[in-house]
Amino acid sequence: MSEAYKLLVLAGDGIGPEVMREVARIVHWLDANRGLKLDITEELVGAASLAVHGVPIRDEVIELAKQSDAVLFGSVGDPAWGHVGFDKRPEVAILKLRKELELFANLRPAQLFDALIDASALKPEVVRGLDIMIVRETVGGIYFGEPRGIETLPDGSRRGINTEVYTTSEIERVARVAFEMARQRGNRVCSVEKCNVMESGLLWKEVVTDLHKREYQDVELSHMLADNCAMQLVRNPNQFDVIVTGNLFGDILSDLASMLTGSLGMLPSATLGIVRDDGKRNALYEPIHGSAPDIAGKGIANPLAQILSFAMLLRYSLNRADDADLIEKAVSNVLASGLRTADIMSPGMARVGTDMMGQAVVREMEKLA
């Protein structure tokens, strides 16, 4: 019998626990039918952890994450904690995990299922066939640069400070992930920055260009300014294969790309980190939709992004591509059958809740298997 993989599950806040329950259905099915053995540990993060432990994430949880084969994350965020200092906000949990595990490369696929083409914000002829991978640097840039903070000036006014900063090694390692990813896809990388007005952007362009010349000349490389990239994603998204960019621009562009697919509730993500001494790579998988407190507890959240995040976990951390393919095909078939959660509902389709969508995916997996 093969050794069980260690999986840390952090459902978090809002709709996180609801959509994570649908992943549990799939885990149980894979255990019973495909021999997937997982040693699962569940812990609190975000507002759920604040309510019990007084901090958004405990050091013990970070250590568990470091010892796991992968982390499956739900969502964090709760407006009830909006009054606390920045270091106690629920969202600090994910930022701290990224930093402590050195999760530097966020993979955000923007793929449009054929059945959802009418749910896209763009015309069908513009968005049909969409399949983009955005590789976002996640532990550097303006979200982590120093100095940062809010200070009071001599005249009594206040000033907020954040610093955009990148080093050669930080740029190289995320660019290398993008080039390797492109080799498995359409073999094209578009590097995005603001080299025209930012020194950090100029360095980014120079480092990516140099790495391409040294190691990846077989991959087609282009460069684009971030504001132009935002426009091009709406004008002609199919021109892109892999986009690699920094933390701030990646945050914005990946959310923009999500609406091309029809809903934030459809998009998974993976964040890859350093390769450890045991040869395994730290990795965290999460949907990009956030905690959605306005619909939490109503049973109407779309679980597909969480399910697809688990499929990415199987593919990139557990080397079970066949199982990942099975889940992704099941999701595609369920959508093609006409089932929809509220966020992707359209005329003539059948509206279902969170649990029914999860059940439908498992039933389709049974048929495909």
C-alpha positions in Angstrom: 0.0 0.0 0.0 1.4 3.4 -1.0 2.1 6.0 1.8 -0.7 8.6 2.3 0.0 12.1 1.2 -0.2 14.8 3.9 -2.8 17.4 3.1 -3.5 20.5 5.2 -7.1 21.8 4.7 -7.8 25.4 5.7 -11.4 26.1 4.8 -11.3 29.6 6.4 -14.2 32.0 6.3 -17.5 32.9 4.5 -18.3 30.3 1.8 -14.9 28.6 2.4 -16.3 25.8 4.5 -19.3 25.3 2.2 -17.3 24.8 -1.0 -14.7 22.8 0.8 -17.3 20.2 1.8 -17.9 19.5 -1.9 -14.2 18.7 -2.3 -14.5 16.3 0.6 -17.1 14.4 -1.5 -14.5 14.0 -4.3 -11.8 13.0 -1.9 -14.0 10.2 -0.5 -14.8 9.0 -4.0 -11.2 9.0 -5.1 -10.2 7.1 -1.9 -12.9 4.4 -2.6 -12.5 4.2 -6.3 -9.0 5.3 -7.3 -6.9 4.4 -4.3 -6.0 8.0 -3.3 -4.8 8.0 0.3 -4.7 11.3 2.0 -3.7 12.1 5.6 -5.8 15.2 6.1 -5.4 17.7 8.9 -8.0 20.6 9.2 -7.1 23.9 10.9 -8.6 27.3 11.4 -7.4 30.4 9.6 -8.7 34.0 9.0 -11.6 35.2 11.1 -12.4 31.7 12.2 -8.9 31.6 13.8 -9.2 35.1 15.2 -12.4 34.2 17.0 -10.8 31.2 18.7 -7.1 32.0 19.0 -6.9 35.8 18.6 -4.7 35.6 15.6 -5.5 35.1 11.9 -3.1 32.2 11.7 -1.0 30.4 14.4 2.6 29.5 14.1 1.6 25.9 14.6 -0.5 26.0 11.5 2.3 27.4 9.4 4.6 24.5 10.6 1.9 22.0 9.6 1.8 23.6 6.2 5.6 23.3 5.8 5.4 19.6 6.7 2.5 18.9 4.3 2.6 17.7 0.7 0.2 20.5 -0.2 -2.2 23.0 1.4 -5.8 23.3 0.2 -7.1 26.7 1.1 -10.7 28.1 1.1 -11.0 31.8 1.7 -10.4 34.4 4.4 -12.2 37.7 5.1 -15.0 38.9 7.3 -16.2 42.5 7.5 -16.9 42.0 11.2 -13.1 42.3 11.8 -12.7 45.5 9.8 -12.0 47.4 12.9 -8.8 45.6 13.9 -5.3 46.6 13.0 -3.8 45.5 9.7 -1.7 42.8 11.4 -4.8 41.2 12.8 -7.0 41.3 9.6 -8.2 37.8 8.5 -6.4 38.3 5.1 -3.0 38.3 6.9 -3.3 34.5 7.1 -2.8 34.0 3.4 -0.1 36.6 3.1 1.8 35.0 6.0 1.5 31.6 4.4 2.8 32.8 1.1 5.8 34.5 2.9 6.7 31.7 5.3 6.4 29.0 2.7 8.1 31.1 0.1 5.2 30.6 -2.3 6.4 32.9 -5.0 4.6 31.8 -8.2 0.8 32.0 -8.4 -0.7 30.1 -11.3 -4.1 31.4 -12.3 -5.7 29.7 -15.3 -8.4 31.6 -17.1 -10.1 28.9 -19.2 -13.6 29.3 -20.7 -15.7 26.2 -20.7 -17.7 26.0 -23.9 -20.9 25.7 -22.0 -20.3 29.1 -20.3 -19.5 31.1 -23.3 -22.7 33.2 -22.9 -21.8 34.0 -19.3 -18.6 35.7 -20.4 -18.5 39.5 -20.3 -17.2 39.5 -23.9 -18.9 38.5 -27.2 -18.6 34.8 -28.0 -16.6 35.4 -31.1 -14.0 37.3 -29.0 -13.6 34.9 -26.1 -14.3 31.5 -27.6 -11.5 29.0 -26.9 -10.0 31.2 -24.1 -7.1 29.4 -22.3 -4.7 31.7 -20.6 -2.3 31.0 -17.7 -1.3 34.0 -15.6 1.8 33.5 -13.5 1.9 36.1 -10.8 4.9 36.7 -8.4 3.4 36.6 -4.9 6.1 37.3 -2.2 7.7 40.5 -3.5 6.7 43.8 -5.0 4.6 46.4 -3.4 2.7 44.1 -1.1 5.9 43.2 0.8 8.4 45.9 0.0 9.8 48.1 2.8 9.4 50.8 3.9 5.7 50.6 4.4 3.1 52.0 6.7 1.2 55.2 7.6 3.0 58.1 9.2 1.9 61.5 10.6 3.7 64.4 9.0 4.8 67.6 10.9 1.8 69.5 9.7 -0.6 66.8 11.2 -1.5 65.3 7.8 -0.9 61.6 7.2 1.0 59.7 4.5 0.7 56.1 3.4 3.8 54.4 2.1 4.3 51.2 0.1 7.4 50.3 -1.8 7.6 48.4 -5.1 10.9 46.4 -5.1 12.2 43.4 -6.9 15.6 41.7 -7.1 17.1 39.7 -9.9 16.7 36.4 -8.2 13.0 37.1 -7.4 12.3 37.9 -11.0 14.2 35.0 -12.4 12.6 32.3 -10.4 9.0 33.3 -11.3 10.0 33.9 -14.9 11.5 30.4 -15.0 8.1 28.9 -13.8 6.4 30.8 -16.7 8.8 29.6 -19.3 8.5 26.0 -18.1 4.7 26.3 -18.1 4.7 27.7 -21.6 6.7 24.7 -22.9 3.8 22.5 -21.8 1.2 24.8 -23.5 1.4 27.1 -26.5 5.1 27.9 -26.0 4.5 31.7 -25.7 5.2 34.0 -22.8 4.2 37.7 -22.4 6.1 39.5 -19.7 4.1 42.4 -18.2 5.4 45.4 -16.3 5.6 49.3 -16.4 9.2 49.8 -17.6 8.3 53.2 -19.1 7.7 54.8 -15.6 9.0 52.4 -13.0 12.6 51.4 -12.4 11.5 48.1 -10.9 9.6 47.4 -14.2 12.7 48.2 -16.2 14.7 45.7 -14.2 11.9 43.1 -14.6 12.1 43.5 -18.4 15.9 43.3 -18.5 16.0 40.2 -16.2 13.3 38.3 -18.1 14.9 39.1 -21.4 18.3 37.9 -20.2 16.9 34.7 -18.8 15.1 34.0 -22.1 18.3 34.5 -24.0 20.3 32.2 -21.8 17.9 29.3 -21.2 14.6 29.6 -23.1 15.2 30.8 -26.7 12.8 28.0 -27.9 9.9 29.9 -26.2 8.5 32.9 -27.9 8.8 36.0 -25.6 7.0 39.3 -25.9 6.8 42.3 -23.5 3.8 44.5 -22.8 3.0 47.4 -20.5 0.5 46.5 -17.7 -2.2 49.0 -18.8 -2.0 47.9 -22.4 -2.3 44.3 -21.2 -5.5 45.1 -19.4 -6.9 46.6 -22.6 -5.7 43.7 -24.7 -7.3 41.1 -22.4 -10.6 42.7 -23.2 -9.9 43.4 -26.9 -8.3 40.2 -28.0 -7.7 37.7 -25.1 -6.8 34.8 -27.3 -3.5 36.4 -28.3 -2.1 35.3 -24.9 -0.8 31.9 -23.8 1.2 32.5 -20.6 1.4 36.0 -18.9 4.1 36.5 -16.3 4.0 39.6 -14.1 4.6 41.1 -10.6 2.4 40.9 -7.5 0.3 44.0 -8.0 -0.3 43.8 -11.7 -0.9 40.0 -11.4 -3.6 40.6 -8.8 -5.4 43.0 -11.0 -5.0 41.3 -14.4 -6.0 37.8 -13.1 -9.3 39.2 -11.6 -9.9 41.0 -14.9 -9.4 37.7 -16.8 -11.8 36.0 -14.4 -14.7 37.9 -15.9 -13.8 36.6 -19.3 -14.6 33.1 -18.1 -18.0 34.1 -16.7 -17.5 34.1 -13.0 -14.9 34.3 -10.2 -16.6 31.2 -8.9 -15.1 29.2 -11.8 -11.4 30.0 -11.3 -8.9 27.9 -9.3 -5.3 28.8 -8.6 -2.0 27.3 -7.4 0.8 29.0 -5.7 4.2 27.2 -5.9 7.1 27.7 -3.6 10.6 26.6 -3.1 11.8 23.0 -3.6 12.5 21.6 -0.1 15.4 19.4 1.0 13.1 16.3 0.6 12.7 17.2 -3.1 9.1 18.3 -2.7 7.9 21.8 -3.5 5.8 23.8 -1.1 2.4 24.5 -2.7 -1.0 26.0 -1.8 -4.1 25.7 -3.8 -7.2 28.0 -3.5 -10.1 29.5 -5.5 -9.8 33.2 -6.3 -13.3 34.2 -5.4 -12.7 35.2 -1.8 -15.0 34.6 1.2 -18.1 36.2 -0.3 -19.7 37.0 3.1 -22.9 38.3 1.5 -23.9 34.8 0.4 -22.2 32.7 3.1 -24.5 30.2 4.7 -27.1 30.3 2.0 -26.0 27.2 0.2 -25.8 29.0 -3.2 -22.0 29.4 -3.6 -20.3 27.9 -6.7 -18.0 25.1 -5.5 -16.4 24.5 -8.9 -13.4 26.8 -8.4 -12.6 25.0 -5.1 -13.0 21.6 -6.9 -10.8 22.7 -9.8 -8.2 24.0 -7.3 -8.1 20.5 -5.8 -7.6 19.1 -9.4 -4.6 21.4 -9.7 -3.3 20.1 -6.4 -3.6 16.5 -7.8 -1.7 17.5 -10.9 1.1 19.7 -9.6 1.8 18.3 -6.1 0.7 14.7 -6.1 1.5 13.8 -9.7 -1.9 12.4 -10.3 -2.7 14.0 -13.6 -5.2 11.3 -14.5 -7.3 12.1 -11.5 -7.0 15.8 -12.3 -8.2 15.2 -15.8 -11.1 13.2 -14.6 -12.3 16.0 -12.3 -11.9 18.6 -15.0 -13.8 16.6 -17.6 -16.5 15.9 -15.0 -16.9 19.6 -14.4 -17.1 20.3 -18.1 -19.7 17.7 -18.6 -21.8 18.9 -15.7 -21.8 22.4 -17.2 -22.7 21.1 -20.6 -25.7 19.3 -19.1 -27.1 22.7 -18.1 -26.6 22.8 -14.3 -25.7 26.2 -13.0 -25.2 27.9 -9.7 -26.6 31.4 -9.3 -23.4 33.2 -10.3 -23.3 31.6 -13.8 -27.1 31.2 -14.3 -28.5 31.9 -17.7 -31.9 31.5 -19.4 -32.9 27.9 -20.0 -30.4 26.4 -17.6 -31.2 24.5 -14.3 -30.3 26.4 -11.2 -28.8 24.3 -8.3 -27.2 25.0 -5.0 -23.7 24.3 -3.7 -24.4 20.7 -2.6 -26.2 19.7 -5.7 -23.4 20.9 -7.9 -20.9 19.0 -5.9 -23.0 15.8 -6.1 -23.4 16.3 -9.8 -19.6 16.4 -10.3 -19.2 13.1 -8.3 -21.9 11.4 -10.3 -20.2 12.5 -13.5 -16.9 11.1 -12.3 -18.6 7.8 -11.7 -19.9 7.8 -15.3 -16.5 8.7 -16.8 -14.7 6.2 -14.7 
